[in-house]
Amino acid sequence: MFEKNISILGSTGSIGTQTLEIVENNPDKYNVVALTTNSNIDTLINQAKKFHPNLLVVNDSSLKDELWNKLKEENLNNIKIASGQEGMIQAGEMAEAELVVVSVVGFSGVIPTISALKADKDVALANKETLVAAGEQVMRLSHQSKGRLLPIDSEHSAIFQALMGEKNDSVNKLILTASGGPFFGKTKEELYNISPKDALKHPNWDMGNKISIDSATLMNKGLEVIEAHWLFNIPFEQIDVVIHPQSIVHSLVEFVDGAMKAELGLPDMRIPIQFALGYPQREANNFERLDLTDFDLTFKKPDTKTFPCLSLAYQAGKIGGSMPCVLNAANEQAVYQFLAKKITFLQIPELIEKVMEKHEVIKNPSIENLISVDNWARKATDENIT
C-alpha cells in the first residue's frame, strides 16, 4: 500500500522530472496517478511506461490524437488521456490524487491550482506565477480547503521550514536570497548585447528557460517577493532581498529579538521537492551533503538600477489588485520575445514598465477579470515592441 498518491502537472519539465526521480527512489511511498505536459509527448510516454499513471494530459490539444496513437503503439491504451485546460483541471482534482505537484510554467498554473484546492487536495506549488497573478484568490481558497498549500521553491521552502514552531507576530522580516544570475556585477553597458544563450547560463541551478531568464533579470526574485507576501502574510516592507552568489543559504527569517533562522544546503531542488512530498515527515536520501568548509559565503545588496525588474515587482505588489497579474503577463511575454530574439535583454524591463503604466487597476479582481487582464497585458506587450 502506497503512502501517497500524487498527480504531477508539468511532469516533463525540470521540477517534474526531479519529482519523478524522488518517486523512483521511494517506490513504496509514492504512486503516480496523473502526469501532464504542455507538448513533450515523447517524454510523457516514456514516463508513463515507467510509472503507470491512470491519466495522461497534453495541454496542447492539437497533440491529443498523436498521444493516443503513440500510447497504442506502446500497448499503453489502458491509460486515460485528456487535453487542454480541462485535462489539466481533471489531473488536479481527480479522486485518486492526494497531493498535486503544480510545476507548469506561467499563468497556466492558476486554474489547475484553484481546482485542486477546491477539491481539498494538498498542493505542492512550484509555479510562482500562480500566487503572483492570483495570490489573494488562491490564499483565500487555501484557507477554506482541507488541503494544504506547500511551497516547493527553495526560498519559500526555506522560510516555511524556518517558521515551523514560530508565531507570526514574532517575525520581523523575511530575507530572500538571490544568486544574482549569470550577470551579477555587470554594468548596464555590459548588458546591451546579451544573447538568450548567455542569459540561460545560470551559475548554480539547472532550470527551465523561462525561470533562467527571470533569474538573469532579477524578476524571478521579484516574483518570489510577491509570492512570499501571500504565502506568509507579511507586508512588502518586511521582505528584503540579498544577493548570495553561492546559493547555499536559501533564505532567512529575522525575528523581533534579532535572532535569525536560515535553511542551508547545496543548490539541489530535489531537497525542497522531497520535503514537500513527505511533509510533515523528513525522509532520508543519498543526495550530496553540504560541507561548509568548501564555501566562503557572501551577501550583497541587489543592483536595482541595472536590474530594475525587482523594483517593478515590489511596485506591482504594493499597488495590488490586478497589477501583479499585469507584471507577470508582461514579463512572460517579454521573456518569450527575448528568447525568440525579437527584443534585447534590456528591453524586458522597459516593456514591462510601459504595460504597467497603461493598465487601469482593478482593485478586487475575480478570476475571470484576471484571465482578461492576462490576455490584455500579453497583447499590450507585443504592441509596444519597436
ZALOLO-242875 format. One record per residue (C-alpha): residue in one letter; x, y, z. Coordinates in pm, whole numbers, padded with zeros to 5 digits, always signed. Example, Ala and Ser with C-alpha at 12.3 -4.5 7.8 and 13.67 -1.06 7.14 Angstrom:
<atoms>
A+01230-00450+00780
S+01367-00106+00714
</atoms>
This chain:
<atoms>
M+00000+00000+00000
F+00144+00337-00104
E+00165+00620+00148
K+00063+00889-00101
N-00092+00912-00450
I+00040+01208-00645
S-00052+01394-00961
I+00225+01591-01134
L+00124+01886-01352
G+00424+01962-01571
S+00598+01627-01534
T+00831+01673-01833
G+00990+01995-01705
S+01279+02039-01464
I+01077+02021-01141
G+00855+01744-01276
T+01142+01518-01377
Q+01316+01571-01042
T+00990+01490-00864
L+00972+01164-01054
E+01332+01089-00955
I+01226+01113-00591
V+00927+00888-00661
E+01155+00635-00827
N+01390+00643-00526
N+01095+00580-00290
P+00887+00313-00469
D+00695+00212-00156
K+00598+00565-00061
Y+00460+00734-00372
N+00228+00627-00652
V+00183+00843-00963
V-00180+00872-01074
A-00151+01152-01334
L+00117+01314-01548
T+00083+01619-01773
T+00290+01803-02028
N+00243+02106-02247
S+00364+01940-02567
N+00652+01698-02491
I+00457+01379-02553
D+00759+01155-02621
T+00897+01222-02272
L+00545+01187-02128
I+00509+00841-02282
N+00849+00733-02151
Q+00739+00845-01806
A+00411+00656-01844
K+00597+00335-01927
K+00792+00366-01604
F+00531+00499-01360
H+00198+00362-01497
P-00034+00655-01418
N-00411+00640-01460
L-00422+00961-01666
L-00201+01145-01914
V-00272+01503-02022
V-00125+01708-02306
N-00206+02075-02267
D-00169+02136-02642
S-00498+01989-02760
S-00372+01955-03118
L-00143+01673-02996
K-00416+01462-02832
D-00457+01223-03127
E-00081+01183-03163
L-00055+01100-02793
W-00330+00841-02824
N-00171+00676-03128
K+00169+00654-02959
L+00014+00505-02648
K-00145+00233-02862
E+00190+00161-03025
E+00336+00107-02677
N+00038-00106-02564
L-00049+00159-02305
N-00400+00225-02429
N-00538+00132-02086
I-00425+00477-01969
K-00686+00751-01998
I-00590+01068-02182
A-00719+01425-02179
S-00607+01759-02320
G-00619+02134-02276
Q-00711+02322-01962
E-00998+02079-01893
G-00748+01796-01888
M-00517+01988-01654
I-00809+02052-01419
Q-00902+01684-01435
A-00548+01584-01336
G-00556+01829-01046
E-00887+01727-00896
M-00904+01353-00971
A-01035+01148-00680
E-00729+00923-00654
A-00482+01210-00608
E-00390+01313-00254
L-00110+01552-00345
V-00090+01763-00662
V+00251+01894-00770
V+00199+02209-00979
S+00518+02261-01178
V+00378+02406-01501
V+00519+02739-01618
G+00338+03071-01605
F-00026+03177-01570
S-00137+02832-01689
G-00089+02707-01332
V-00359+02930-01183
I-00679+02744-01274
P-00548+02390-01202
T-00417+02506-00863
I-00753+02656-00775
S-00933+02339-00890
A-00706+02117-00678
L-00761+02330-00367
K-01137+02329-00426
A-01114+01950-00439
D-00938+01955-00098
K-00607+01828-00234
D-00268+01908-00086
V-00089+02126-00343
A+00292+02134-00370
L+00340+02458-00559
A+00642+02519-00782
N+00456+02766-01004
K+00526+03107-00851
E+00317+03288-01115
T+00001+03143-00959
L+00046+03345-00640
V+00180+03648-00825
A-00121+03674-01055
A-00393+03546-00820
G-00244+03542-00471
E-00544+03679-00286
Q-00787+03438-00452
V-00561+03134-00413
M-00478+03202-00048
R-00845+03256+00035
L-00920+02916-00117
S-00628+02752+00060
H-00767+02866+00396
Q-01108+02726+00306
S-00970+02399+00167
K-00900+02085+00366
G-00583+02057+00158
R-00254+02229+00239
L-00054+02465+00018
L+00312+02359+00037
P+00589+02563-00129
I+00849+02390-00347
D+01056+02696-00445
S+01380+02665-00249
E+01344+03014-00100
H+00987+02968+00020
S+01057+02615+00140
A+01343+02762+00345
I+01116+03024+00502
F+00841+02766+00558
Q+01089+02547+00746
A+01233+02839+00944
L+00884+02939+01059
M+00788+02593+01182
G+00708+02623+01552
E+00716+03004+01545
K+00434+03255+01592
N+00356+03506+01316
D+00391+03806+01546
S+00749+03701+01628
V+00864+03770+01270
N+01043+04098+01196
K+01133+04036+00831
L+01182+03775+00564
I+01508+03777+00369
L+01506+03611+00027
T+01842+03519-00117
A+01919+03555-00489
S+02216+03411-00674
G+02236+03721-00891
G+02215+03506-01202
P+02482+03494-01473
F+02528+03873-01488
F+02591+03958-01123
G+02826+04260-01106
K+02773+04361-01469
T+02701+04722-01564
K+02410+04823-01783
E+02651+04897-02067
E+02778+04538-02050
L+02425+04402-02096
Y+02345+04567-02431
N+02446+04272-02648
I+02344+03985-02420
S+02210+03686-02615
P+01949+03434-02495
K+02228+03175-02485
D+02426+03396-02245
A+02125+03461-02023
L+02037+03090-01995
K+02374+03004-01837
H+02273+03004-01471
P+02581+02960-01250
N+02421+02735-00984
W+02080+02594-01075
D+01959+02372-01358
M+01625+02528-01451
G+01388+02577-01743
N+01432+02856-01996
K+01175+03098-01859
I+01288+03088-01497
S+01653+03109-01609
I+01585+03437-01791
D+01387+03562-01490
S+01687+03486-01272
A+01914+03684-01507
T+01684+03991-01492
L+01613+03950-01115
M+01243+03926-01200
N+01247+03577-01053
K+01326+03727-00715
G+01062+03994-00763
L+00800+03729-00830
E+00919+03544-00521
V+00875+03859-00309
I+00510+03875-00414
E+00473+03502-00356
A+00624+03533-00006
H+00387+03820+00075
W+00088+03593+00012
L+00226+03265+00145
F+00337+03407+00478
N+00102+03706+00517
I+00392+03951+00551
P+00384+04317+00433
F+00616+04403+00143
E+00803+04645+00369
Q+00916+04345+00576
I+01052+04142+00283
D+01413+04201+00179
V+01631+04056-00096
V+02006+03998-00077
I+02240+03867-00345
H+02410+03547-00232
P+02611+03411-00526
Q+02691+03074-00367
S+02319+02973-00336
I+02388+02789-00010
V+02165+02993+00224
H+01826+02955+00062
S+01652+03227+00265
L+01626+03358+00619
V+01378+03481+00876
E+01470+03762+01116
F+01270+03761+01439
V+01174+04052+01663
D+01451+03969+01912
G+01718+03996+01643
A+01771+03622+01606
M+01778+03476+01254
K+01693+03133+01119
A+01818+03011+00784
E+01790+02691+00582
L+02114+02588+00412
G+02202+02324+00158
L+02361+02263-00178
P+02167+02409-00474
D+01965+02092-00534
M+01592+02127-00600
R+01531+01766-00501
I+01566+01867-00135
P+01268+02110-00121
I+01069+01883-00355
Q+01120+01585-00125
F+01033+01796+00179
A+00702+01897+00019
L+00621+01541-00091
G+00685+01392+00251
Y+00563+01679+00473
P+00538+01678+00772
Q+00794+01395+00786
R+01153+01425+00668
E+01282+01136+00458
A+01640+01014+00434
N+01815+01026+00096
N+02158+00980-00059
F+02189+01332-00201
E+02528+01502-00180
R+02577+01678+00154
L+02689+02034+00218
D+03037+02084+00361
L+03052+02439+00494
T+03431+02442+00476
D+03405+02429+00095
F+03244+02774+00071
D+03302+03137+00160
L+02950+03278+00194
T+02892+03637+00079
F+02589+03866+00072
K+02538+04188-00127
K+02260+04437-00190
P+02084+04398-00527
D+02160+04649-00804
T+01809+04760-00894
K+01931+05033-01130
T+02096+04781-01360
F+01827+04520-01294
P+01501+04716-01247
C+01268+04414-01266
L+01299+04362-00890
S+01178+04717-00822
L+00893+04676-01071
A+00778+04366-00883
Y+00778+04548-00548
Q+00584+04831-00714
A+00325+04595-00861
G+00287+04407-00535
K+00229+04722-00333
I-00026+04855-00584
G-00203+04520-00566
G-00531+04435-00731
S-00477+04333-01092
M-00132+04494-01125
P+00073+04187-01025
C-00115+03992-01292
V-00010+04254-01548
L+00351+04237-01427
N+00350+03860-01462
A+00189+03850-01806
A+00404+04128-01948
N+00714+03958-01815
E+00616+03618-01958
Q+00556+03773-02298
A+00873+03983-02290
V+01082+03679-02196
Y+00923+03485-02480
Q+01009+03763-02725
F+01366+03783-02593
L+01413+03408-02636
A+01279+03448-02990
K+01539+03723-03044
K+01268+03984-03116
I+01385+04217-02837
T+01706+04279-02642
F+01774+04178-02283
L+01744+04538-02162
Q+01406+04579-02332
I+01247+04324-02099
P+01201+04564-01804
E+01127+04855-02039
L+00833+04667-02190
I+00701+04557-01853
E+00708+04913-01719
K+00528+05051-02027
V+00247+04795-01994
M+00213+04857-01620
E+00182+05233-01686
K-00105+05172-01931
H-00305+04945-01702
E-00612+05066-01514
V-00601+04868-01191
I-00895+04653-01087
K-00896+04661-00707
N-01069+04332-00631
P-01043+04126-00948
S-01226+03799-00999
I-01055+03506-01166
E-01243+03599-01485
N-01105+03953-01456
L-00753+03818-01417
I-00785+03598-01724
S-00890+03904-01926
V-00612+04116-01775
D-00357+03847-01853
N-00466+03840-02217
W-00466+04220-02240
A-00117+04252-02092
R+00031+03996-02331
K-00119+04176-02629
A-00008+04516-02495
T+00347+04386-02453
D+00366+04272-02814
E+00217+04602-02935
N+00488+04801-02754
I+00775+04622-02926
T+00956+04867-03156
</atoms>
